[in-house]
Amino acid sequence: MTREEAEDEAERRRTAEPEMTWTVTERGGEWHVVRIGVVPHKSTGTATKPPPEAPQADPRDGRPDPNWGPG
């Protein structure tokens, strides 16, 4: 495929699939149409949520804290 043919094909694919990024590259004297990147997906939210907080001792339970000595 010549560079001109590859550029024409890349333009055709850009029109047919506008959510993708198409370009041309040369490898071994041949021109190829390649897709760059991936289609963006809607975030599920699981990767952005903070981890749950660890359980904490109830400060109202009346027991002295052994790290601070007797109350």
C-alpha positions as CSV (number, residue, x, y, z in Angstrom):
1,M,0.0,0.0,0.0
2,T,1.4,3.4,-0.9
3,R,1.3,6.3,1.6
4,E,-1.4,8.0,-0.3
5,E,-3.6,4.9,-0.3
6,A,-3.0,4.4,3.4
7,E,-4.0,8.1,4.1
8,D,-7.1,7.7,2.1
9,E,-8.0,4.5,4.0
10,A,-7.3,6.2,7.3
11,E,-9.6,9.0,6.4
12,R,-12.3,6.6,5.4
13,R,-12.0,4.8,8.7
14,R,-12.0,8.1,10.7
15,T,-15.3,8.8,9.0
16,A,-16.7,5.4,9.6
17,E,-15.5,5.1,13.2
18,P,-15.1,8.6,14.6
19,E,-14.7,7.3,18.2
20,M,-11.3,5.8,17.2
21,T,-8.1,7.5,16.3
22,W,-6.6,6.3,12.9
23,T,-3.2,7.2,11.5
24,V,-0.7,5.8,9.0
25,T,2.7,4.3,9.7
26,E,5.5,2.8,7.6
27,R,7.0,-0.6,8.4
28,G,9.5,-2.3,6.1
29,G,8.7,-0.1,3.2
30,E,4.9,-0.8,3.4
31,W,2.4,1.8,4.6
32,H,-0.2,0.6,7.1
33,V,-3.3,2.1,8.7
34,V,-3.2,1.7,12.5
35,R,-5.6,2.5,15.3
36,I,-4.2,4.4,18.3
37,G,-5.6,4.1,21.8
38,V,-8.8,2.5,23.0
39,V,-12.4,3.5,23.1
40,P,-13.1,5.4,26.4
41,H,-15.4,3.6,28.7
42,K,-17.7,4.9,31.4
43,S,-16.1,4.6,34.7
44,T,-17.6,2.0,37.0
45,G,-16.5,4.1,40.0
46,T,-14.9,1.2,41.8
47,A,-11.4,2.4,41.2
48,T,-12.1,5.9,42.5
49,K,-13.9,5.0,45.8
50,P,-11.8,5.2,48.9
51,P,-11.5,2.0,50.9
52,P,-13.9,1.5,53.8
53,E,-12.7,2.8,57.1
54,A,-11.4,0.3,59.6
55,P,-13.6,-0.1,62.7
56,Q,-12.7,2.2,65.5
57,A,-13.1,1.6,69.3
58,D,-16.0,3.4,70.8
59,P,-14.6,6.2,72.9
60,R,-17.7,6.1,75.1
61,D,-17.2,2.5,76.3
62,G,-15.5,3.5,79.6
63,R,-12.5,1.3,79.3
64,P,-9.1,3.0,79.8
65,D,-6.8,3.1,76.9
66,P,-3.8,0.9,77.7
67,N,-1.6,3.2,75.6
68,W,-2.4,6.1,77.9
69,G,-2.3,4.4,81.3
70,P,-5.0,4.3,83.9
71,G,-7.7,6.9,83.5
